[in-house]
Amino acid sequence: MPSFLTDRSKNTAAFAVLGGAQVTLVAAITLLTVPLPAIQREFGLGQGGLALLTSAYGLTFGGLLLLGGRLADRWGAREMFLAGMALIALASAAGGLAPDHPVLLAARFAQGVGAAMAAPAAVLLVTRLRPDARQRERALAVWGTLSVTGAVTGSLLSGLVAAAASWRWSFLLPAAAGVVAVTAGIVLLPPAPRTVARLDVPGALLATAGLIALAYGLLEGATAVVVAGLVLTAGFVVLQARTPRPLLPLRLVAHPRRGAALLVVFLTAAASATSTFLLSLYLQQVRGLSPIDTSLAFLPFLLVVVMGPVSGRLLRRLGVRHVLVAGSLLAAVSMLLLGRVTSGGTVLAGLLVFPVASGLAFSGATVAALDGVRAEDAGAAGGLVNTAMEAGPTVGLAVLVALAAARAGDVPAGGARAMTEGYGFALTAMAPAFLLAAAAVAAAFAWTKER
């Protein structure tokens, strides 16, 4: 350890390493969005191949998160984080240098595996860096905003890469970030305790297969695959209730406050991904903006960067319940404002309100979801939060894109007007979901008597 670093500065630097890694893991999802047409042209891909390339990262990331959390408990969070970020670096480099589509697709799947290893381990390490309850709450409030920050950063860089360089830089950027994270992490990250419990291998296989099948089926509109995913997931739940050492202790989900918090994470992640996707299409297809101008239109989303410290102060003053309810209500308002595209209104107000809402929602939900978790379940709880964050965009995109298409099909005129009607209807449909989430949070905290 460098002698000039004090314990406080070392912890701050370590948190910066973990936070930078979290931003990178989420940005890697959206970095590929705008350059997709260039990849399609180079490798001659059809729509099916392009869709699989787009979803491959999220499928393995979301499907393996619970297993990654348990491996962090068993083998050590520091070791899992470093191994995951090293795999991210190697897989990203392979993708950037890929000579053909199969190598590119394999690299995309491998990126997701590395992310599933690193993300829950990073959450566990954050709680180790901040053992004091107040400091931990403040750190988790900041942590809760990093996913939106990563998504916005990836979207912005995606447009810049498409305009100024080869699509291969969309892979080489996370490769560089992974190398930095591993190099700095070796020096700065503290060791974490390990458990000696036997790993629930059947549960891991069922959870991974179920989540991947469900996500892939929703993305591709394959009903049989969705049903298979639901059956596998149900089997996983039954197994977890009966095994003595479950991969996911059901008490983590059954706790009312944690369940409500996970619902907020799920909805907010879904709204973030869906609003970005639908508005990107609207701005390019209807308004005629270029890719780089479309990326720049989402600059207001960067307001979420300042929401971490703000949310931390509000959590101390108002409590988790009030911050979560306020975030959910503001998110409902932002979806109504973004839905004004239907009437030709500006979406700027919604673009300004949503980052404030998502910052409050993610910060409060992260604190609530990890509060009171036993030490041996810390990795599983971190994996659960990240699973909700990854499942939200998958389910949200599948459901809301279907709603947008159905609404557009009901508009006789067709064309740009029909697309606009569809996008506005889908965005507006998120508002009542957030109102229900706010009610669920209020009821859960009233039931368990907020601390």
N, C-alpha and C positions, 0 to 999 in steps of 0.2 A: 504494500500500500504506500503511495507517495507520502512522504513525511509532512508535506506542507498542507495536507488535507486534514481538517478537524473532523470530529465525529459528525457535527452538524452539516458541514459542507459535503462530507462524504455521502451522507444520507440524501441530501438535496441532489447531488450529482447522480446517485443511484436511482432516485425517483425520476429524474430527467431521462435516464437511459430506458427505464421501464415505460414511461409515458411516450417517449419517441417510438419505442417498439410497438406499442398499442396503436398509435396513429398509423404507423407503417402497415400493420396487419390489416387494418380496415381500408386504408388507402389502396392497398393492392387489389381490392375487389373492384373499385371504381376506376382505377388507372387504365383499365383496358377498354372502357366504354367507348370513347370517341375514336380510337384507332382501329376498331373492329373492321370497318370497311376495307382498310388497307391490308389487314391480315387476310380477309376474305379474298381479295384480288390476288395476293401473292401466292396463296396455296390453293386457290380455286375451290373454296369451301361452299357447300350448300347451306341452306338455312339451318338444317338439323345439326351439321357439324359446328356451325357458328354458335348455335344455342348451347351445345354441350361444352364448347370451349369457354363460353361466358359463365356457365354455372358450375364448372368443375371445381373451382376453388372453394366456392360456398358449400358444395356438397360434402367434400371431405372435411372442411373446417367445421361446419355445423355437426356433421355426423360423428366426429371423433372428439368433440369437446369434453363430454362427460368422462370418456376414457382418459383424455389428457389430464383432467383434473385429478382423477384417482392416481394416475402415474406420478403426478407431482407430489401427492401425499406420500406415496410409497417410496419413490426413488430420490426425492428431494426437489424442491421448487427451483433452486438455482441451477441444478444440473439439467432439468427439463427445459427451463427457459433458454439456456445456452445451446442445448441440442436443437431445440425448435428453431431458434433464430439462425443457427448454422445451416439447418436444412432449408430455411427460407432463402438464405443467400445462395446456396448451391443450386436450388431449383430455379430461382429467378435468373441466375446466370445461364443455366441450361436453356431456359425459355428465350432469353435474349439472343442466344447464339443458335437457336434451333434451326436445323437445315430443312425440316419438313414438319407436316402437321402432327404425326404421331408423337414426335419428340416434344413438340409444343404442348400438346394435350397432356402428356405424362408430366411435364414440368408444372403445369397448372394444377393437376391433382396433388403433386408433391408439395407445392406451395401451401395448399390447404392443410396437409398433414402437419407441416411445420408450424403453421399458425395454431392448430389445435393443441399442439404440445406447448407452445409458448404462452398463449393468452391466459389460461387459468393459472399457470405458474406465476405469471406476472402479477395477477391479483393477489395471490398468496404472499408474494414477496413484498407488495405494498403494505399489507397488514403487519408484516414483520418489521418493516422499516419504521412504522409509526405505532409502537406499542401503547402509547398514551391514548386514551379513548377520544379526547378532544382532537388531538393531532390526526388520529386515524380517520375521524369523521371528516375533517377538513381535506385530507388527502383523497378520500374516496369521493368527496364532492367534486374535486377537480377531475378525478379519474372518470367519473360518470360522463363528462363532457367530451372526452377524448375520441370516442367513437364517431360522433358527429363531426368533430374536427378532422378526423381521418377521412371520412366520406367526402367532405367538402374539399379537402386538400387533394384527394385523388381525382375528383371531378375537375378541379381547376387545372391540375397538372396534365390531366388527360387531354384537355383542349389544347394546351400549350404544346404538348408533345406531338399531337396530330398536325399542328400548324407549322412547327419548326423543325421536327426531326423525324427519324424513323420510328415506327411502332416498337422497335426493339428496346428503345429507352424506357418503355413502360415496364419492362422486366428488369432492366439494369439498375434503375433507381432503387427498387426495394432490395436488390442484391447488395448495393453499396450500403444501404441502411442496416442490413443484416450483419455485414462485416463490422460496422461501427458498434452495433449493439453487443456482439460477441466480444469484441476486443475490450470495450469499456466494462462490460458485465463481468468479465474474468477478474478485473481489478476491484470493482466497486460493490458487487452484489454480495450480501451476507449469506452464509449457509442457513438452511431451514431444516427443522427436524423431520425425520422420516417415520413412517409407520411400518410395522412388520406384518400387518394383516394380509391374508391371502387375497389376491386380486380376483374379482368376480369376472372370470373370462366369459362364461355364457351370457351374463348380463351385458358385457361390453359388446359382444357380437350382435345381440338382439338390438341394443340401443343404436349402434352404428348402422346396421342394416335397415332398421325401421326409419331412422331419421333421413338417411340417404334416399330410400325408396319414396318416402313421403314428399321430400323436397323435389326430387327429380320428377315424380308423377305430377305434382302441382305445376312445376315449370313447363312440362311438356304436354299437360292436359291429358295424361294417360290415366284413366279412371281405375283400371285394373292395378296399376302400380301404386296408386294412392291407397286403394283398399288393402293391398299387400303391406304397405307401410303402416297403416293403422293396425292391422292384425299383429305385425311384429312389435309395434310399440305397446299394444295391449299386453302381449306376452311378456315384454320387458317389465311392465308395471306389476304384473302378477308375480313374476320371479323376484322382483325387488321386495315385495311384501312377504315372501316366504324364505328367502335366503338369510342366513345369520350375518353375513358380511356383504351387504349390498353395494353395488357400484354407486347408486344414488339412494341414500336413505330417504324414504318417503316423508319422513318428518320434516325434511327441508322444504318440501313443496306444500305440505299440509298446514304449516304454520300460516295463519290468516294474513299477517302483515307481510310475510315473505311472498306468499302467493299473490297478493295485490301488487306488490312491488314488481314482481316478475311480469305481471300483466301490463303494467305501465311501460316496462322496458320493451316488451314485445310490440306494443302498439306504437310507441315512439320510434322504434327502429323501423317498423313497417311504414310509418308516415314519412320518415326521412328519406328512405329509399324510393318509395312510390312517388312522392312529390317531386323529387329530383328527376326521376325517369319520365314522368308524364309531362312535367314542365319543359324538360329538354326537348321532347318531341313537339310540344306546342310551339316553343320559341323557334325551332328550326322548320317545322313543317307548315305552320300557320303564319308565323310572323316573319319567316325567311331569314333568321339570323344565321351567321356563320358558326362553325363549331367553337372557335375561340371566343366569339361574342356571347355565345350561349354559356360557356364556362364562366365568363366574367359576370354574367347576370346573377350568378349565385354567390357573388362576393358578400352580400349581406349575411349569408349563413355563417361567415367567419366571426360574427358577434358571439357565437357560442364559446369562442376562446376565452372571453372575459367572464363567462358565466360560472366557471369553476370557482374562483375566489368569491364571487358574489354569492353563489349558492351556499358556500361554506359558512359565510357570515349569517345568511338567512336561516340556515339550519340551526345554528346556535341560538338565534333570537326567537324563531318562530316554532321550531320543532319539525321533525320529519313529516308528520302528517300534513301540516299546513303547506309546506313547500311542495309536496307531492300533489295535493289537491289543486294548488295554484298552477302548477306546471301543466296538469291535465286539462284544466279549464282553459288556460291560455292556448294550449295545443288545439283544443276544439275551435277556439276563435280563429286561430291561424288557418285551419283547414277551410273554414267558411270564407275567409278572405281570399285564399288561393283559389277557391272554387268560383270566384267572381270572373274568371276567364270566360265563363258562359255568357255573361252580360257585356263582355268587352271591357271590363274594368281592369285597372292595373293590379298586378300581383305584388307590387313592391311592399305594401303594408304587411301582407302575409309573409313575405320573405324576411321582413324585419322582426315580426312577432314570433315566428316559429323557432329561431335559434334561442330566443329567451325562454320560450316554453320548453324546448327540448333540453336546454341546460338545466333548468329546475327539475324537470321530470327525471332525467338520467341521474343527476346528482342525488336527489332524494331517494330514488329507487335503489341505487347502488348501495347507499348507506343502510337502507332498510333491509335489503336482501342479505347483506353480510353481517348484520348486527346479531350478536349472541350466538354465532356459529361456533361449535366445538372445534378445538384445534385440529382434531383428526378428520374433520369434515371441511376444512377451509378450502382445500383444492376442489372438492366436489361442488361446493357452493360457488366458487369462482367459475367453474365450468358451467354451472347451471345459469348464471347470469349471462355469460357469453353465448350459451345455447339459445336463450330467449332473444338475445340481440341478433343472432344469425338467423333464427327461424322467422323472426318478424318480417324482414325484407322478402324472404322466399314466399311465405304465405300471403303477405300483403300484396306483392306484385301479382301473384297468380289470381287472387280474388278481385283486386281493384282493376287490373287490366281487363279481366273478363267483364266487370261491371261497365267499364268505359266502352268496350266493344259492343255490349248489348244496348247501351244507351245510344251510341252512335248509329246502330242499326235501325233504331226507331225514328231517326230523323229523316223525313222524306227527301230533303234537298241533297243529302249526302255531302261529300267533299269536305272542305275546311270547316264549314259550319257544324257538320256532324261530328268531326273529330273534336272540335272545341267543346261541344255539348257533352261528349263522352268524358273528356278529361275533367271538366268542371264537376260533372255528376260524381265521378269516382272520388275526387278530392273532398267534396262536400260530405260524402258518405262516411268519412273518417270522423267527422265532428261528433255524431252521437256515440261512437265507440269510445271516444275520450271522455264524454260525459258519464258513461257507464263506469269507466275506469275510476273517475273521481269519486263516484258514489261507492265503488268497491273499496277504495282506500279509506274513505271516511268510516265505512261500516267496520272494516277490519281493525282499524286502530281504536274505535270505540269498543269493539268486542274484547280486545286484548289489553285495553287501558294503557295508552301510550306512556312510555317512561318519562 
